[in-house]
Structures are given as C-alpha cells and as structure tokens.
C-alpha cells in the first residue's frame, strides 16, 4: 500500500533540503505519511521543496495539512518552494481559496 507521498533529504549547498513528492492521487489515506514528512522537515529546520506536478486528485484534508504546514514554516522563517504544481492541484486549492495561503505559483487562468 502506497503512502501517496514520499520525501528525501538532500544537501543544497550548505543547506539541508527535504523534497516532498506527491503521487497522482493524494487522498485522506496519505495524511499521516504527509504529516510525518512535513513534521520532520520542520523539526529539522530543513528547507522544503514540494513537487505536486503529477497530482490529478487531492483531498481537501491534504490541502488543509499543507496550509497548516505553510503557516508553521512562515513562523519559523523556513523556506518552502513548489517545484511543480499540477493544474488539478491548483484548481482544488483555488476552489477552497487556499492559493495565497499555500503560496502557489501564479496561473494565468482559473
């Protein structure tokens, strides 16, 4: 059974970075695994890069978890970047009014 997300830690120059990779379907069953990956990144004060470029479906619970993480990381001056965001992920975040809170890259149409 897949966790729908995985992470890896790598060195980016002098900074440690955690990369979160989302599978095409990121539903409620992925929440615990995602929470663990995000919590570890915050606890270790790593920069975080999120790849949601392959996502075709994302549950609102996952978007809420990402939103809570973004708020926490901002409070810690932790760098979080989106290396890829699929149209489906963006549309779901937009529907819930979370694009700004998630600091998603701008899109021309939605």
N, CA and C of each residue as an Amber inpcrd file, in Angstrom:
protein
   330
   0.8430000  -1.1880000   0.0000000   0.0000000   0.0000000   0.0000000
   0.8810000   1.2420000   0.0000000   0.6080000   2.1450000  -0.8720000
   1.3940000   3.3550000  -1.0250000   0.9310000   4.4330000  -0.0610000
   1.8920000   5.2680000   0.3710000   1.5610000   6.4020000   1.2280000
   1.1060000   7.6120000   0.4210000   1.2320000   7.5670000  -0.9080000
   0.8550000   8.6360000  -1.8250000   1.8000000   9.8310000  -1.7800000
   2.7350000   9.8390000  -0.8250000   3.7710000  10.8670000  -0.7570000
   5.0520000  10.2060000  -0.2830000   6.1630000  10.7680000  -0.7030000
   7.4320000  10.3330000  -0.1400000   8.3210000  11.5510000  -0.0220000
   9.3930000  11.4090000   0.7070000  10.3010000  12.5340000   0.8660000
  11.7300000  12.0280000   0.8570000  12.6070000  12.9300000   0.5290000
  14.0290000  12.6500000   0.5950000  14.7110000  13.8940000   1.1330000
  15.8720000  13.6940000   1.7300000  16.6420000  14.8100000   2.2510000
  17.9310000  14.8820000   1.4640000  18.2680000  16.0930000   1.0460000
  19.4820000  16.2790000   0.2630000  20.1360000  17.5820000   0.6630000
  21.3950000  17.6900000   0.3410000  22.1300000  18.9180000   0.6310000
  22.0630000  19.8100000  -0.5980000  21.6900000  21.0730000  -0.3760000
  21.6500000  22.0720000  -1.4350000  22.6480000  23.1500000  -1.0450000
  23.8870000  22.9550000  -1.4320000  24.9520000  23.8470000  -0.9690000
  25.1940000  23.5900000   0.5010000  25.0240000  24.6080000   1.3050000
  25.2200000  24.4850000   2.7500000  23.9260000  24.1670000   3.4960000
  22.8150000  24.1090000   2.7700000  21.5030000  23.9620000   3.3880000
  20.9550000  22.5620000   3.1410000  20.3750000  21.9810000   4.1860000
  19.6850000  20.7040000   4.0250000  18.2740000  20.9930000   3.5290000
  17.8200000  20.1710000   2.5880000  16.5070000  20.3800000   1.9850000
  15.7440000  19.0610000   1.9850000  14.4810000  19.1270000   2.3480000
  13.5880000  17.9830000   2.2440000  12.7170000  18.1720000   1.0160000
  12.6630000  17.1510000   0.1740000  11.8400000  17.1920000  -1.0370000
  10.6440000  16.2820000  -0.8180000   9.4400000  16.8420000  -0.9350000
   8.1900000  16.0980000  -0.7930000   7.6550000  15.8350000  -2.1960000
   7.4720000  14.5650000  -2.5390000   6.9450000  14.1750000  -3.8520000
   5.5470000  13.5860000  -3.6770000   4.5780000  14.1690000  -4.3580000
   3.1940000  13.6960000  -4.2840000   2.8820000  12.8140000  -5.4810000
   2.2010000  11.7170000  -5.2230000   1.7420000  10.8320000  -6.2880000
   0.4940000  11.4280000  -6.9380000   0.0180000  10.8430000  -8.0460000
  -1.1510000  11.4040000  -8.7360000  -2.4040000  11.5550000  -7.8710000
  -2.6590000  10.6150000  -6.9780000  -3.8050000  10.7320000  -6.0810000
  -3.2940000  10.9040000  -4.6630000  -3.6250000  12.0620000  -4.0680000
  -3.2180000  12.3320000  -2.6880000  -4.4950000  12.5310000  -1.8920000
  -4.9440000  11.4380000  -1.2630000  -6.2120000  11.4850000  -0.5410000
  -5.9810000  11.3640000   0.9620000  -7.0640000  11.2370000   1.6870000
  -7.0070000  11.2110000   3.1500000  -6.1060000  10.0950000   3.6700000
  -5.9650000   9.0150000   2.9240000  -5.0960000   7.9220000   3.3690000
  -3.6260000   8.3330000   3.3830000  -3.2850000   9.4370000   2.7320000
  -1.9050000   9.9240000   2.7090000  -1.6200000  10.9130000   3.8340000
  -2.6360000  11.3170000   4.5760000  -2.4770000  12.3880000   5.5640000
  -1.4280000  12.0730000   6.6250000  -1.4430000  10.8810000   7.1740000
  -0.4810000  10.5450000   8.2330000   0.9490000  10.5690000   7.7020000
   1.1750000   9.9700000   6.5470000   2.5230000   9.9630000   5.9630000
   2.9740000  11.3830000   5.6300000   2.0940000  12.1810000   5.0460000
   2.4420000  13.5520000   4.7100000   2.7550000  14.3420000   5.9740000
   1.9230000  14.1910000   6.9900000   2.1660000  14.8810000   8.2600000
   3.5530000  14.5350000   8.7960000   3.9100000  13.2650000   8.7560000
   5.2080000  12.8220000   9.2640000   6.3450000  13.4760000   8.4850000
   6.2500000  13.4750000   7.1550000   7.2940000  14.0940000   6.3330000
   7.4120000  15.5970000   6.6180000   6.2860000  16.2800000   6.6950000
   6.2990000  17.7210000   6.9470000   6.7900000  18.0330000   8.3590000
   6.3440000  17.2640000   9.3320000   6.7680000  17.4570000  10.7230000
   8.2810000  17.2760000  10.8490000   8.8210000  16.2520000  10.2090000
  10.2670000  16.0200000  10.2640000  11.0370000  17.1800000   9.6350000
  10.5290000  17.7100000   8.5380000  11.1980000  18.8420000   7.8910000
  11.2080000  20.0600000   8.8030000  10.0820000  20.3280000   9.4620000
  10.0040000  21.4640000  10.3820000  10.9150000  21.2280000  11.5840000
  10.8620000  20.0360000  12.1350000  11.6650000  19.7120000  13.3270000
  13.1560000  19.8360000  13.0490000  13.5740000  19.4710000  11.8370000
  14.9880000  19.5330000  11.4690000  15.3870000  20.8680000  10.8570000
  14.4280000  21.7840000  10.7540000  14.6420000  23.1180000  10.1910000
  15.2310000  23.0590000   8.7780000  14.7550000  22.1070000   7.9900000
  15.1840000  21.9900000   6.6000000  14.3480000  22.8960000   5.7100000
  14.9670000  23.3850000   4.6490000  14.1810000  23.9940000   3.5920000
  13.3480000  22.8700000   2.9730000  12.2170000  23.2230000   2.3630000
  11.3230000  22.2080000   1.8070000  10.9790000  22.5690000   0.3750000
  11.0210000  21.5700000  -0.4700000  10.5940000  21.7020000  -1.8590000
   9.4770000  20.6890000  -2.0750000   8.3480000  21.1400000  -2.6120000
   7.1940000  20.2700000  -2.8100000   6.9460000  20.0900000  -4.2980000
   6.8280000  18.8310000  -4.7030000   6.5350000  18.5050000  -6.0930000
   5.1320000  17.9100000  -6.1680000   4.1920000  18.7140000  -6.6390000
   2.8070000  18.2700000  -6.8220000   2.4490000  18.2890000  -8.3020000
   3.4540000  18.1540000  -9.1390000   3.2670000  18.2640000 -10.5740000
   2.5060000  17.1270000 -11.2210000   2.4570000  15.9660000 -10.5760000
   1.7690000  14.8030000 -11.1430000   0.3890000  14.5730000 -10.5310000
  -0.0240000  15.4370000  -9.6170000  -1.2810000  15.2460000  -8.8980000
  -2.4720000  15.4240000  -9.8370000  -3.3540000  14.4290000  -9.8330000
  -4.5990000  14.5140000 -10.6020000  -5.8050000  14.6590000  -9.6790000
  -5.6250000  14.3000000  -8.3930000  -6.7020000  14.4290000  -7.4060000
  -6.0880000  14.6340000  -6.0340000  -6.6030000  15.6380000  -5.3200000
  -6.1230000  15.9190000  -3.9750000  -7.3190000  16.2150000  -3.0810000
  -7.3510000  15.5910000  -1.9110000  -8.4390000  15.8130000  -0.9520000
  -8.2520000  17.1420000  -0.2230000  -9.3540000  17.7050000   0.2170000
  -9.2930000  18.9700000   0.9540000  -8.5020000  18.8150000   2.2540000
  -8.5310000  17.6480000   2.8680000  -7.7600000  17.4240000   4.0990000
  -6.2670000  17.5860000   3.8420000  -5.8060000  17.1570000   2.6850000
  -4.3910000  17.2950000   2.3310000  -4.0480000  18.7640000   2.1080000
  -4.9360000  19.4880000   1.4490000  -4.7110000  20.9200000   1.2590000
  -4.6880000  21.6500000   2.5910000  -5.5360000  21.2460000   3.5190000
  -5.5330000  21.8500000   4.8540000  -4.2300000  21.5520000   5.5880000
  -3.7200000  20.3430000   5.4310000  -2.4530000  19.9660000   6.0530000
  -1.3050000  20.7890000   5.4700000  -1.2660000  20.9330000   4.1540000
  -0.2530000  21.7820000   3.5280000  -0.3800000  23.2270000   4.0130000
  -1.6110000  23.7140000   4.1700000  -1.8300000  25.0870000   4.6320000
  -1.2980000  25.2820000   6.0460000  -1.5810000  24.3430000   6.9320000
  -1.0680000  24.4210000   8.3120000   0.4610000  24.4040000   8.3060000
   1.0320000  23.5620000   7.4510000   2.4860000  23.4980000   7.3420000
   3.0590000  24.8280000   6.8580000   2.4240000  25.4280000   5.8580000
   2.9140000  26.7060000   5.3390000   2.8870000  27.7810000   6.4260000
   1.8260000  27.8090000   7.2150000   1.7420000  28.7860000   8.3060000
   2.8440000  28.5580000   9.3320000   3.0790000  27.3100000   9.6760000
   4.1340000  26.9630000  10.6340000   5.5050000  27.3330000  10.0770000
   5.7480000  27.0170000   8.8220000   7.0590000  27.2950000   8.2320000
   7.3110000  28.7990000   8.1270000   6.2720000  29.5800000   7.8270000
   6.4330000  31.0370000   7.7850000   6.8160000  31.5720000   9.1500000
   6.1940000  31.0360000  10.1940000   6.5020000  31.4660000  11.5520000
   7.9310000  31.1420000  11.9670000   8.5360000  30.1810000  11.3040000
   9.9180000  29.7730000  11.6040000  10.9170000  30.3080000  10.5790000
  10.4650000  31.1560000   9.6620000  11.3150000  31.6570000   8.5730000
  11.9750000  30.5250000   7.8000000  11.2060000  29.4840000   7.5720000
  11.6840000  28.3110000   6.8460000  11.3010000  28.4630000   5.3770000
  12.2150000  28.1800000   4.4750000  11.9580000  28.3030000   3.0450000
  11.1710000  27.1030000   2.5360000  10.0470000  27.3830000   1.8670000
   9.2360000  26.3480000   1.2330000   8.9730000  26.7920000  -0.1880000
   9.2740000  25.9230000  -1.1490000   9.0310000  26.2370000  -2.5490000
   8.2640000  25.0970000  -3.2110000   7.5090000  25.4460000  -4.2160000
   6.7900000  24.4710000  -5.0450000   7.5880000  24.3270000  -6.3300000
   8.1520000  23.1590000  -6.5790000   8.9130000  22.9800000  -7.8210000
   7.9780000  22.6560000  -8.9760000   6.8050000  22.1040000  -8.6670000
   5.8040000  21.8080000  -9.6930000   4.4340000  21.7180000  -9.0430000
   3.4440000  22.2610000  -9.7280000   2.0560000  22.2050000  -9.2530000
   1.1790000  21.8780000 -10.4600000   0.4680000  20.7670000 -10.3850000
  -0.4010000  20.3780000 -11.4990000  -1.6210000  21.2930000 -11.5710000
  -2.2640000  21.2810000 -12.7240000  -3.4980000  22.0500000 -12.8880000
  -4.5630000  21.5860000 -11.8990000  -4.6530000  20.2730000 -11.6860000
  -5.6660000  19.7280000 -10.7690000  -5.4070000  20.1800000  -9.3340000
  -4.1490000  20.1730000  -8.9000000  -3.8140000  20.6200000  -7.5460000
  -4.1560000  22.0940000  -7.3880000  -3.7590000  22.8960000  -8.3700000
  -4.0210000  24.3300000  -8.3150000  -5.5250000  24.6090000  -8.2990000
  -6.2600000  23.9200000  -9.1560000  -7.7080000  24.1400000  -9.2280000
  -8.3830000  23.7950000  -7.9040000  -7.9570000  22.7200000  -7.2620000
  -8.5390000  22.3370000  -5.9730000  -8.2170000  23.3760000  -4.9060000
  -6.9820000  23.8420000  -4.8820000  -6.5970000  24.8750000  -3.9220000
  -7.3610000  26.1680000  -4.1870000  -7.5230000  26.5100000  -5.4440000
  -8.2500000  27.7120000  -5.8270000  -9.7160000  27.6230000  -5.4060000
 -10.3130000  26.4600000  -5.6010000 -11.7120000  26.2490000  -5.2310000
 -11.9370000  26.4820000  -3.7330000 -10.9520000  26.1180000  -2.9290000
 -11.0490000  26.2860000  -1.4740000 -10.4890000  27.6230000  -0.9890000
 -10.0330000  28.4460000  -1.9130000  -9.4920000  29.7520000  -1.5370000
  -8.1470000  29.6740000  -0.8290000  -7.3300000  28.6760000  -1.1710000
  -6.0680000  28.4580000  -0.4620000  -4.8230000  28.7750000  -1.2910000
  -4.9950000  29.3200000  -2.4770000  -3.8390000  29.5790000  -3.3410000
  -2.8420000  30.5160000  -2.6610000  -3.3270000  31.5990000  -2.0970000
  -2.4380000  32.5780000  -1.4450000  -1.7930000  31.9690000  -0.2000000
  -2.5860000  31.2890000   0.6220000  -2.0540000  30.7000000   1.8490000
  -0.9910000  29.6490000   1.5570000  -1.1680000  28.9300000   0.4420000
  -0.2070000  27.9020000   0.0590000   0.9890000  28.4890000  -0.7040000
   0.8900000  29.7680000  -1.0450000   1.9500000  30.4430000  -1.7900000
   2.2430000  29.7050000  -3.1130000   1.1620000  29.3140000  -3.7840000
   1.3220000  28.6070000  -5.0550000   1.7540000  29.5760000  -6.1530000
   2.5280000  29.0760000  -7.1020000   2.9150000  29.9390000  -8.2380000
   1.6710000  30.4230000  -8.9780000   1.7360000  31.6320000  -9.4870000
   0.6050000  32.2420000 -10.1820000   0.2520000  31.4510000 -11.4420000
  -1.0320000  31.4310000 -11.7620000  -1.5380000  30.8360000 -13.0020000
  -2.2880000  31.8970000 -13.7670000  -2.3160000  31.7750000 -15.0580000
  -2.9930000  32.7820000 -15.8840000  -4.5000000  32.6110000 -15.9310000
  -4.9870000  31.3600000 -15.7970000  -6.4300000  31.1690000 -15.9140000
  -6.9290000  30.1660000 -14.8860000  -7.8990000  30.5730000 -14.1270000
  -8.6460000  29.7270000 -13.1760000  -9.7920000  30.5120000 -12.6450000
